Amino acid sequence: MPFFMDTDKLVTLEEAAARVRDGDVVALGGGLSARLPMALVRELIRQGRRDLHLVGSAHGIDVDLLVAAAAVAICEESYVGFEQDLGLAPAYRRAAEGGEIRLAESCCVTMLTQLRAAEAGVPFLPVRGVKGSDIRRLHPEYAEITCPFTGEVLVAVPALSPDVALIHASLGDRRGNLHFDKPYVLDERFASASQLVVATVERVASTDEVADAGITVPAHLVTAVAEAPFGAHPTSCYPEYAYDRNHLRQYVAAAATAEGASEYLAHYVTGAPTELAYRKLVGEEILERLRGWNQSTQAWKELFA
Amino acid sequence: MTFTIDEWFVVTLARTIKDREAVFHGFGSPCAQVAMHVARHTHARDMLLVEGATYAVNPEPEFIPPTGNDLALQHRAVYQMRFEEFFDAAIRGDIDRMFLSGGQIDAWGNTNVTAVGPIERPKVKLGGGGGGCNLAATIKNLTLWTTRHGSGRTLVEECDFVTDMGHRTKDGTRTQLGFTGGGPEWLVTELGVFDFPEGRARLRQTYPDVTLDQIKDATGFAFEVAGDLKHVPLPSPAELAALRSVDPLGVRRQEFSSTELRRVYEHGSGASCAC
């Protein structure tokens, strides 16, 4: 939300993740199997962050991994799971059913409206829906308002300004200009509504190169930027790479038990002290295959078969 | 030409779409997703198809991937809406139809995708509703679907949690709440098809290998049966060809149990052909 004037914001991944504090409201960029800020998620777990209040639209392994690592107090997303393909989110489900996290399930439209209020500097905005839904019971902070012009009664939702937004982009420069492809999901809104914006990029490039590709989030909104190749793995970051369905399947199978989730974390996250070590564990051959999605329709299909 | 229940089911979903409608599916909804492409390649060539997580408009995917948020779903789309652009259109009432499913669905078309059991300590925490609790208020028509009717646990007397409102909840009716959309129009299941006259589910069609008693046993609420109860119209060869072409990976089958997938049909063996 504030503008960040530094001309060099390039930091290490460790320094980037250190901008997130215990107890922060953390907005997660990307959605479902695409462009989730996984390098930052892994680093937050390595640094032992606690009591996070996560906000986002439709999420998957990012939320599930943070919950598995006991880093989360409140979940405020519109969806957490692995779609029809791989099913419910195992660690999230276990924590919800065990009463270990507070469920503040939200809705894409409500969250969008709350972010827009923060962006516009007004304390609330109305939504037409939500009435009739039990989602409202999960949010004592929502209220009702009568429109002064039409007399309609609408649900008023408060402005939402996350403490920090985590965004993964294809390209960025040292100033913090970011380029990534659609769907942007809520990333642009998170970038302008949040107090801090911490970004990872596949590759740091010159300002000219980022500007030529098209600036999705401008430098003045970004607090820190770190280079993290395959920083969205096992989710996709097109055009660089497709999502790693086999890895997600392995994760969902492993995390079916608390022990399995801990073993996954011990192997791939805390057992890999850096992202370079993580990429080695995943395997260069597998990463190359994910990069090869555009060689042919057949190659792309085979990644998903 | 033989075909299986997943194919007949998806074609039945596709037929709830009218030509020139603007239509959207939520993510994690392979059957609805494939159905939209089938409709656009058969009877609804001028529909506006908006993909559920990429917001691509009228794409021509070479295959439907197992995730709803993939570049494959933008193939040959000349335009891709922004997140805000789609949701603004939907909440101001410019989207004609949305597909919605639920772990639980009641007689009024309320759906639960949040939690089975008490929300404070759920028995099963489901994924969540995406944009549903606002979209269900304003999108003009909803097509509900489930492939788990036969489980006996899906069509229930009362949802443990209402994520997306149907025609009425304990808070009131759609009119009382100021909702501008029409609510659920159809509920398509792997056993039959319901409509919602007066806002409550009524059985209209059944698949020929399913008896009325089976449907009653699997349904947790009492329902009216239409006087002219019919078999679900058969899928046409053109619809089946469109479906097989758009979904070579068979992602639609993810929604069915392996037992259900053994239901195979043949043209000429059952009800009158709609082709």
Interface residues (C-beta under 8 A of the other chain):
Chain A: G31 L32 S33 A34 S57 A58 E77 S78 Y79 V80 G81 E83 Q84 D85 L88 A89 Y92 R93 A96 E97 G98 G99 L103 E105 C107 C108 V109 T110 L112 V127 R128 G129 V130 K131 G132 S133 D134 I135 R137 L138 E152 V153 L154 K182 P183 Y184 V185 L186 R189 S236 Y238 P239 A242 Y243 R245 W293 T297 W300 K301 F304 A305
Chain B: F27 G28 S29 P30 A53 T54 Y55 E62 F63 P65 P66 T67 G68 N69 D70 L71 A72 Q74 Q80 R82 F83 E84 F87 A90 I91 T114 A115 I119 E120 R121 P122 K123 V124 K125 L126 G127 G128 G129 G130 G131 G132 C133 N134 L135 A136 A137 T138 F161 V162 T163 D164 M165 T169 D171 G172 R174 L177 G178 F179 T180 P248 L249 V251 Q254 E255
